[in-house]
Amino acid sequence: MSEEKVFPMTAEGRNKLQAELEDLITRQRPEITNRIQIARSYGDLSENSEYQSAKDEQAFVEGRILTLKKMIENAEIIDPNATAADVVSLGKTVTFKELPDEEPETYAIVGSTESDPLAGKISNESAMAVALLDKKVGDKVSVPLPSGESIDVEILKVEK
């Protein structure tokens, strides 16, 4: 028997997933069901694009519901207090600069389910996060790039 995948995430991330699940079940699912019933009333289903579109959307929503249920059920809530205050870990925000003298960048390190780089949240599975995890303020870290090269960064600040 295989083990279930664990999804590390913040409490905020789990709450967002629960809100999305609630919306899918209470609002989107009934809307799609209603659209399918209306499309059925048009007659011949083999050439009914509204019906096929609604069925495709229904399949997507049902798949997303199953995915969200599994993620929530197997969520591991990150406790940023589990490590020393100056150590980079999941759930913490880290500020670093590319060496020798680039501008500082700040990112929260979160589980892959709530990753959003444009919002300043990077996945714990990203190359940057993997390189930074368990390092301390003042450490200089080499981060591998997809090209095979690497960049050097210095950790300036870690916050909960």
Phi, psi and omega in degrees: 000128182277149178282147176288145176290137177266138181247097178291136179199163176280164176299322178298318179297317178296319179298321178295319178296319179295322178294319178296317178300314179302316179296317180298318184284316188270336183244304187290317181301310179297324178298317181292318178302318179296317179297323178295317180297318178295315181296325178299325183292347180283350177106224186318109184284339183292336180239026185256100184292326178297319180295313182296320179297315180294322178294321177297316179295321178298317179298318179297312182296317180296322177295318179294321178300314179298317179298312181297318179301317180295317181296317181292317180298325183254022180289139172243109184287128183283133175249101181295346179277356183286346179237165179303151185300329184261013180256133179288127177209171178301140179089354179256160177254132183239137174248130181216164174227144176286134181276146013273326188209047177279170178288146177296147176235146181234131179219145169271138177262117186231171175293160184299334182291338182242015180296136178201084185305325180293336177263009177082024179238117179250147181291143175296347180266354180289156181301320181297310182295317180302319181291326184275332184305138178071008176267165184244165174304134181095342179291145173255130189232139175265124183248119180289142177256158179302333181288350183100344176278183177215162175239152177255134179231157175241132179280122183262323185204146175230130180229153176278000000 
